[in-house]
Structures are given as structure tokens and as C-alpha cells.
Amino acid sequence: MMLKHIVMMKLKANELPIMLENLKQLENRLNDLLNHISVIEAWEVGINFSDRPTAMDLVLVSGFANEESLEKYKVHPKHLEVLSFIKKVIEEIRVVDYWV
């Protein structure tokens, strides 16, 4: 079994060039976590292309061996750095954790 950790984010409404830059930076920062956090077992970052009003802008689909690994990820200094950036550029965030 694997613990799936899904995070969906909606960026703050800014001018389009600013939003796109924030989105690209967020994608790069998230993907860089793979280079620093060994407890990550699965990782996928997706940027939304849907124009539906209920759509989020970015999704992170990650996998961990167990809840302890997820907790290690959450408090890892590199994750906390990215979380600090997320708090600056994100308007809304949704999280789902489940077992597969």
C-alpha cells in the first residue's frame, strides 16, 4: 500500500504574466524537492489547462510509504521553504490523503 498525498492549488489573481511566472516558479520549486527529500516515493506536478470556473491551477500527486514518511516530508526544511513561497502566491489550497 502507498499513502497518496494530493494537493490542489489556485493562484492569487494577478496580471497574467505574474500568474504564469508564479506558476512556473511553483512547479520548479516543487519538482526540486525530489532532489532533497528521500522519503518521496511518487511525484507528479500538473498544470491545469481547463478554463472551468471550478478548476484549480496546479496539482501535486505524491506518494509515501506511510504516515511517518509523509510527516517527515511535511517538516523537511526544503518543503518548508516551498511552503513559504506557496503562502505568498496561492489563494486557495485543497488536500486529500488516502491509501491505495
C-alpha positions as CSV (number, residue, x, y, z in Angstrom):
1,M,0.0,0.0,0.0
2,M,1.0,3.6,-0.6
3,L,-0.2,6.8,1.0
4,K,-1.2,9.2,-1.7
5,H,-1.0,12.9,-0.9
6,I,-2.9,15.1,-3.3
7,V,-2.6,18.9,-3.2
8,M,-4.6,21.2,-5.5
9,M,-3.8,25.0,-5.6
10,K,-5.3,28.1,-7.1
11,L,-3.0,31.0,-7.6
12,K,-3.9,34.5,-6.4
13,A,-5.5,36.6,-9.2
14,N,-2.8,38.8,-10.7
15,E,-2.0,40.0,-14.1
16,L,-1.5,37.0,-16.4
17,P,2.4,37.4,-16.8
18,I,2.7,37.5,-13.0
19,M,0.4,34.4,-12.6
20,L,2.3,32.5,-15.2
21,E,5.7,33.3,-13.6
22,N,4.4,32.3,-10.2
23,L,3.0,29.1,-11.6
24,K,6.3,28.2,-13.3
25,Q,8.3,29.0,-10.2
26,L,6.0,26.9,-8.1
27,E,6.3,24.0,-10.5
28,N,10.1,24.2,-10.5
29,R,10.3,24.5,-6.7
30,L,8.0,21.5,-6.1
31,N,9.9,19.4,-8.6
32,D,13.2,20.3,-7.0
33,L,12.0,18.7,-3.7
34,L,12.7,15.3,-5.3
35,N,16.5,16.2,-5.1
36,H,16.3,16.8,-1.4
37,I,13.6,14.6,0.3
38,S,14.3,10.9,0.2
39,V,11.0,9.7,1.6
40,I,9.1,10.7,-1.5
41,E,8.2,7.6,-3.4
42,A,6.0,9.0,-6.2
43,W,5.8,12.6,-7.5
44,E,3.8,14.3,-10.2
45,V,3.1,18.0,-10.7
46,G,0.5,19.1,-13.2
47,I,-0.5,22.5,-14.5
48,N,-4.2,22.8,-15.4
49,F,-5.4,23.7,-18.9
50,S,-9.1,23.8,-18.2
51,D,-10.9,27.1,-18.2
52,R,-13.8,25.8,-16.0
53,P,-14.6,28.2,-13.1
54,T,-14.1,25.4,-10.5
55,A,-10.7,24.4,-11.8
56,M,-7.6,24.7,-9.8
57,D,-4.3,25.9,-11.3
58,L,-1.9,23.2,-10.2
59,V,-2.0,19.7,-8.7
60,L,0.7,17.8,-6.8
61,V,0.2,14.0,-6.7
62,S,2.7,12.4,-4.4
63,G,3.2,9.0,-2.7
64,F,4.7,8.0,0.6
65,A,5.3,4.6,2.2
66,N,3.4,5.5,5.4
67,E,2.2,8.4,7.5
68,E,5.6,8.7,9.2
69,S,7.2,9.4,5.8
70,L,4.5,12.0,5.0
71,E,5.2,13.7,8.3
72,K,9.0,13.8,7.6
73,Y,8.2,15.4,4.2
74,K,6.0,18.0,5.8
75,V,8.6,19.2,8.2
76,H,11.6,18.9,5.9
77,P,13.4,22.3,5.7
78,K,13.2,22.3,1.8
79,H,9.5,21.6,1.9
80,L,9.0,24.4,4.5
81,E,10.9,26.8,2.0
82,V,8.5,25.9,-0.7
83,L,5.5,26.2,1.6
84,S,6.6,29.7,2.4
85,F,6.5,30.6,-1.3
86,I,3.2,28.8,-1.7
87,K,1.7,31.0,1.1
88,K,2.7,34.1,-0.9
89,V,1.2,33.1,-4.3
90,I,-1.7,30.8,-3.5
91,E,-5.3,31.9,-2.9
92,E,-6.8,28.5,-2.2
93,I,-5.5,25.1,-1.4
94,R,-7.1,21.7,-1.1
95,V,-5.6,18.5,0.2
96,V,-6.6,14.8,0.1
97,D,-4.7,12.0,1.7
98,Y,-5.7,8.4,1.1
99,W,-4.3,4.8,0.8
100,V,-4.0,2.8,-2.4
